[in-house]
Amino acid sequence: MTIFELRQAYHCSLANIRGWLGDTSLSGQLTALDRLSILDAWHQEMVEFFEKHHHCFACNRPLSRCHCPQDAELLE
């Protein structure tokens, strides 16, 4: 997938998650912590989706050109 296709998939997924969370008949019983957990899981899924297609979620560059800090570096 090209970065443009990845971004299009991201925006479609974002619209879906916003719609789902905004629909109180589906998510009305969720606590704030539940909503944050869902958003965190969705975000991680997007990160993995981008990586699967060889792009960085944070900077949108191909992984070979990405200069974003890695998770291990963030913990130091």
Residue pairs with C-beta under 8 A, 6 or more apart in sequence:
1 9
1 53
3 55
3 60
6 49
6 50
6 53
6 55
6 60
7 60
9 49
10 46
10 49
10 50
13 42
13 46
17 38
17 39
17 42
20 26
20 27
21 27
21 30
21 35
21 38
21 39
27 35
30 38
46 57
47 57
49 57
50 56
50 57
51 57
51 63
54 62
54 63
54 64
55 61
55 62
55 63
56 62
56 63
56 66
56 68
58 66
58 68
59 66
59 67
59 68
61 67
